[in-house]
């Protein structure tokens, strides 16, 4: 992990861990914490203070599985070459975890259990960051757009990730910008979330088409080159 991502991730994890333990020791046993929000960012699921440890446990398990997958990846050398980009992905995941855990903690102290603005801004920024690093990730089996065609053709991998990068930056920034508009100016309701989900869905469909077409064209070029090199009888 690059130095910037390492420092930011370490500080975010340490701060989140400190405030999680502080909240568990401070909140009464009868405290109710928000653990789920609807599409409009309004809390609709609650649990006791033990819920403070649900998200950290899920995050730790996910991180362990990702590390194991990286260790066993046949193209691990490419992951090492992509270390700086993957460091930013890890940083984004840590910050997203920290923001979500902060919302859970704050709900226990009586803060408004709403994420109608914070969640789309955080998710939009996260996907914009993913879009920035996507073109920098080399072909591997763990992180990225892992389709049969992108895993077989390095050209299909590169072209697909370049497209996804541009698309996710646009979708992420648009989502964050819409969510940042104050309700006093215009009430957009669930528009930011709809833009995010719709944009991601369209980009994934387009990425599948682009990956297949690039792979197909690459295969044709290879066959043509092989025929030209073949000795004539």
N, C-alpha and C positions, 0 to 999 in steps of 0.2 A: 504494500500500500504506500502511495506517495505521501510525503510529509504533511501536506495540507490536510488530506483526507484522514490521516492517522490522528493528527491533533484534534481536528473537529470531532471525529468519532469518539475519541477517548474522553474529551470534555463532555460531550452530550451523554455518553453512557454513564460517566461518573455522576453527573448532575441528576440524571434520571434515577439512578440507583439510590442516591442520597435522599431525594424527595419522596421516593416510593417508601423507603424505610421510615422516614419521618412521618409520612401520612399514616402508615400502618400503626405506629406507636401513638400518634396523636388522636386519630379519629376514634369515636366510641364504637363499641362492638355492634351497636344498632345502626351504624351509618349505612346509607344506601348510595352506591356509586353507579353512574351510568356506564354501561358496557356495550351498548348497541345504539345506533342512530339510524333513522329512516333516511330516505333519499333526499329529504329536505333538511337534513342535519339536526333534527329534533330527537332527543333521547327517547327511546321507547323500550329499553331493556335495562334492568337494574339488578344489582347483586350486593352482597355484603362486602366488608372491607377486604376479605380474603381475595376478592377479585383483583386486587392490586397486583397479584403475582401471576395472573393468567397470561397477560400479554408478554411479560418478561420470559415466562417459561416457553411460550410458543416461539418467541423470537430466538431464544437460545437453541431450541431444538431445530428450528429452520436453519440457523447459522451452522450448526453442527452437520446437518445433512448436506448443505452446500459445500462445506469444506471437505467432507468425505467424497462427494461427487467430483470435486476438483482433483483430489488426490488420485482417484481411480480413472480420471478422464484419459482416454488414449491420446488425445492431443494436448496433454498438459503443458507441453513446451509452448504452445500458442497462448495458453492462459498466462504463462509467465511473461510472454512478450506483451500481453495486454494488461499487465499489472496496474499501470497507472490509471487506465480507464476503469478497470474493475474496482479499483480503490474508490473512485468517485461513486460507483454504483453502491458499494458497501456504505459509504458515507450517507448517500441519499436514503438508504434503508434505515440506517441508524437514526437519522433526523426524523424520518416519518414515524418510526417507533417512539421517539421522544415526544413528538407532538401529540400523538394519540394517547400515550401514557399520561401526559400532562393534563389532557382533557378529562381522563378518568379520575385523576387525583383531584383536580379542581372541582369536579362535580360532587365529591365527597365533602368539600368545604362550603357547599352552598352556592358555588358559582353557577351561572346559567349553563345548563347542560345542553348547549346548542353548538353545532359545528357547521351551520349553514354557510358561513363565510370561511372559517378557518380550514375546514376539510378540503373544499375545492382549491383553495389557494395552495395548500400543502401538496395535494395530489398533482395539481397543475405544474408546480415547480419541480416535483419529483420526476414527472414524465418529460419535462423539458430537459432536465439533467440527463435522463436516460437517452433522450434523443441526441444530445451533444456527444455522448460517449459511444453510442452504438457503432458509428463507422470506424471507431478505433479498436473494436474488439475483433480479434482474429478468430478464424474458424475453430470451433471446439464443440464438445457435446454437452456442455453444462450451462453456459450463459450465452444468450442470444436467440436469434430466430432459427430454431433447430428444426428444419424441414428436411425431408429426404433429399431434395434437390440442393439445398444450401450445404448440406453435409457432404454431398458427393462432389459438388463443383465449388471451388474456391471463388471463382468469378461470380457465381450466383449468390454466394454468401456476401461478397463485398457489395454488389449492386443492391441487393435486398436491404442490407443494413444501412447503406447510404440513403435509400428511400425512407426507411423507417425512421432514421435519425431526423431527417427534415420534417417528416410528418408529425412526429411526436413533439418536436420543438414548437411547431405551429399550434398543435392542439393544446399542449401544456400551457404555453404563454397565453393563449386565448382564454382558456378556462380560468387561469389565475386572474387575468385582467377583469373578466366578467364578475368573478366572485368578489373582487375588491371594490366594486361599485357600491356605494352606500345605499341602503334601502330608502333613505330620504330622497335620493336622486331618482331612482327607478327600482321597482320591485321586480326582479328577474325570476324569483321563485327557484325552481329546480333547473333553470336554464344552464348554469355552469356545469352541473353534473351531467346533464343531457349532452352537452357539447363534448365533454370528456369521454363519456361512454360511446357516443356515436362516432366521434373522431377516431377512437381506438379501434372500434369494430371495423370501420371502413378501411383504416390503414392496414389492419391485419389481413382483410380480404384482398386488398391490393397487393400486399407483400407476397401472399401465396401465389397470385397470378404472375407477378414479376419474377419470383424465384423460379417458377416452372418455365416460363418463357426464356429466361436467361440460361437456365440449365439446358433446355432443348437446343437453343442456338449454339451454346458452347459444345454440346455433343456433336452437332452437325459440323462445326468447324474442325473439331478433332478428327472426325471420320474423313473429312475432305483432305486434311493434312496427311493423314495416314495413307490414303490412297495415292496421294502425290509422291510420297516417299517410297511406296512399295515398288520393287523392281519390276520392270516390264518384261514380259516373256515373248 
